[in-house]
Amino acid sequence: MSIIISNSSNEPIYEQITNQIKGMIIKGELQEGEGLPSIRALARDLQISVITTKRAYEELEKEGFIVTMQGKGSFVAQQNNELLKEKKLKIIEEKLLDVVKESKLLGIDYKEIEEMLQILFQEV
């Protein structure tokens, strides 16, 4: 599992960890039941505080992405496929909202955005 921490980001370190692990789960890079590094091991690998990694894992558990078993560790939680699809759609919706806001600021209309999107869909 590869997590990259950016010191120049305005996002707190625990959120960077949380978001990257969530992304790996949503994309299917981390599978249901797969073990995560221990809090101490992750803190050591990332050269950060154990408290920071603990907070990230607590957030992931609160949101239902992981489960922690006393004495065994933390594992990717079983995901409801419908809920997982909603989480993916939410990510896309947030990114599209940014595009809409930016296009309005730049005076680009819907038709132009639609054309760009069609071209991008064909290219990728």
N, C-alpha and C positions, 0 to 999 in steps of 0.2 A: 504494500500500500504506500503510495507516494503522495505526501502532503507537502505543499510548498507554502512557507510562511513569508509574507512580505512585510518588511519593517516600514516601508514607505506607505502602506495602505492605511486609510483612515478607519478601516474595519478592525475591531478588536481581534486579537489572536484567537481567542476561543471561538469567535464567529467564523473566522477563516477556516479553522479546523472543522467546525460543524458543517459549514456550507460545502466544503470539499467532500466530506464523508457522505453527506446527503446526496450530493451529485453522483458519487460513485454507486450508491445504492439505486438511485433512480435510473441511471444508465445501465444498470445490471452488471457493473464491474465488480461489485461486492454482492454475493448471493446470499439468500436466506440461509441462516444457520452458520454462516462463515464467521470465524472468530476474528476479533479485532485485537490489535496489540494491547497489552496491559497499559493502564494509565501511566505507570512509571516508565515502561519501555518507550511509549510514544513521547513522553516528556524528555527522556534521555536522547532519543533520536532527533527530536526537533530542537533540543537544547533550550527548553522552556520549563517553566514551573509546573510541578505536578498539579498544583491548584488549578492552573489554566486548562490542562487536559481533562481534569476531573469535571470542571464546569462544562466543557464541550460535550463530554460523554453524558452528563446529566441532562443537557439540553436535547441531545439526540434521543435519549430515553424518554424524556417528557413528550417529545413529538412523535414517539412510536417507531422510530427508525431502528433502535437497538434495544436489546434486553440485557440486563446484567444479572448474573447468577453468582451469589456469594461464594467465593472460593474457586469459581470456575472461570470467571472473566466475562467479557462483553461480546455479544454476538449480534449479527444482523437479524432483526426481527422479521417474522413472517409478515409479508406485505399483502394487503388487500389489493387485488389487481385494479379494481375500479378506483380506489383511493389513490393508487400509484399513478394511474392515468390522469386523475385530477391534479395531482402535484406537478406532473409534466406539463399539463395545459396551463397551469398557473405560472410556471416559469416562462413559457412562451408568451403568455398574455402580458406579463410584466415587461418583457423585452420589447414586445410590439407597442406597448404603451409609451416606452421611451422613444421609439421610432416615430410614433404619431406626434408626440410633443415636439421632438426635434424638427420634424418635417413642417409642422405649423410655424415654428420659429423661423425657418428658412424659406417659407412661402412655397413649399412644394405641395401640390394638391394630391388628392386620393388616387386619381388616375395614374399619375407618375409613379407613386409608390406601388400601386398594383402592378404596373408594367415591370418595375424593378424586381418585385417579388416573383413574377412569372419567369423572368430571365434567370434569376438566381436558382429557382426550383429546377429549371431545365439544365443548368450547368452543374449542379451538385449531384 
